[in-house]
Amino acid sequence: MSHSDDFTDRFVEAWNAHDISALVRLFHPDGVMVAPGGVGEDHEQIASMLEQFMIAFPDIKLTLWTALPSGESTALEMVLSGTHLGPFLLPGGGTLSPTGRPIAVRTCTFTTLEGGRIISHRVFFDQFELATQLGCTLHPPDEG
């Protein structure tokens, strides 16, 4: 089993157990996480990002669709599903109060390992898809 195969199993297991400590241990000391909500450049920042998401969606579950390992890298395609039961940090610094709405957001990650630990973890999902599922709407900018 390659590092990337083993990583996928450990990542999915830790995510679905909501084990933030185990997730952070997957990261190299110099590991970085880049997601639509921000950038985590050390273990403390990465833990904070994960914790904020899991507070907003305490029943969040990762359903893996595809894993594409290649040497020390892996791409994952998944669905994150859960219920919005806690405050959710919005781009720009606002907070969305719990809506009680369910979400199912298609997500991809691209991860590079160094010595079996994450050195780069990039998360991609359609923020508009998530916002729509949470009941948010877009408003045109004020003219004038």
C-alpha positions in Angstrom: 0.0 0.0 0.0 1.4 3.4 -0.9 1.5 6.4 1.3 -1.4 8.0 -0.7 -3.6 4.9 -0.3 -3.0 4.8 3.4 -3.6 8.5 3.7 -7.0 8.2 2.0 -8.1 5.5 4.5 -6.9 7.5 7.5 -8.3 10.8 6.3 -11.8 9.4 5.6 -11.8 7.6 8.9 -10.7 10.6 11.0 -13.1 13.0 9.1 -16.1 10.8 9.7 -15.1 10.3 13.4 -14.8 14.1 13.7 -11.4 13.5 15.1 -9.7 16.9 14.6 -6.6 15.8 16.4 -6.2 12.7 14.1 -6.8 14.9 11.1 -4.1 17.4 12.2 -1.7 14.6 12.9 -1.9 13.7 9.2 -0.3 17.0 8.4 3.5 17.5 8.2 4.7 20.2 10.6 5.2 22.5 7.5 1.9 21.3 6.0 -0.6 23.9 4.5 -4.3 23.6 4.0 -5.9 25.9 1.4 -9.8 26.0 1.3 -12.4 28.4 0.2 -12.7 29.6 3.8 -9.0 30.4 4.2 -5.5 29.1 4.5 -4.1 27.1 7.4 -0.3 27.5 7.6 0.4 25.5 10.8 -1.3 22.8 12.9 -3.2 25.4 15.1 -4.7 27.2 12.1 -5.6 23.9 10.4 -7.3 22.7 13.5 -9.2 25.9 13.8 -10.4 25.7 10.2 -11.6 22.1 10.7 -13.2 22.8 14.1 -15.2 25.8 12.7 -16.6 23.7 9.9 -17.5 20.8 12.2 -19.1 23.2 14.7 -21.3 24.5 11.8 -22.1 21.0 10.6 -21.8 18.7 13.6 -23.1 15.7 11.8 -20.9 16.2 8.7 -20.1 13.0 6.8 -17.6 12.4 4.0 -18.8 10.0 1.3 -15.8 9.1 -0.9 -16.6 8.7 -4.6 -13.2 8.5 -6.2 -9.6 8.3 -5.0 -6.8 8.8 -7.5 -3.4 8.1 -5.8 -0.3 8.8 -7.8 3.0 8.5 -5.9 3.0 11.0 -3.1 -0.1 12.8 -4.3 -3.8 11.9 -4.3 -7.0 13.5 -5.6 -10.2 12.7 -3.9 -13.8 13.3 -5.1 -16.4 13.2 -2.4 -19.7 14.5 -1.1 -19.8 16.3 2.2 -23.3 16.0 3.8 -24.7 17.2 7.1 -27.0 19.7 8.7 -26.3 23.3 9.4 -26.7 23.4 13.2 -24.0 25.8 14.3 -22.6 29.2 13.3 -20.9 29.2 9.9 -18.2 31.6 9.1 -18.8 33.4 5.8 -16.3 34.9 3.3 -15.7 38.4 4.4 -16.0 37.7 8.1 -19.7 37.4 8.7 -21.4 34.5 10.4 -24.5 32.7 9.3 -26.7 31.6 12.2 -27.8 27.9 12.2 -30.5 27.3 9.5 -31.2 23.6 10.3 -30.9 23.0 6.5 -29.3 19.8 5.2 -26.4 20.1 2.8 -24.8 17.8 0.3 -21.8 19.5 -1.4 -19.6 17.9 -4.1 -16.0 18.4 -3.1 -12.6 17.7 -4.5 -9.2 17.7 -2.7 -5.7 17.6 -4.1 -3.1 16.5 -1.5 0.6 16.1 -1.7 2.4 14.0 0.9 6.0 14.2 2.2 7.1 11.2 4.2 3.5 10.0 4.4 2.2 13.3 5.9 0.3 16.1 4.2 2.5 19.0 3.0 -0.2 20.5 0.8 -3.9 20.0 1.0 -6.1 22.0 -1.3 -9.9 21.8 -1.0 -12.3 22.8 -3.8 -16.1 23.0 -3.7 -18.8 25.2 -5.2 -19.4 27.9 -2.7 -22.6 29.0 -4.5 -23.9 25.4 -4.3 -23.3 25.5 -0.5 -24.8 29.0 -0.1 -27.9 28.0 -2.0 -28.4 24.9 0.1 -28.1 27.1 3.2 -30.8 29.5 1.9 -28.5 32.4 1.0 -29.3 34.5 -2.0 -27.2 36.8 -4.2 -28.1 40.5 -4.5 -26.8 42.7 -7.3 -24.4 45.5 -6.2 -25.9 48.9 -5.5 -25.8 51.0 -8.6 -24.6 54.5 -8.1 
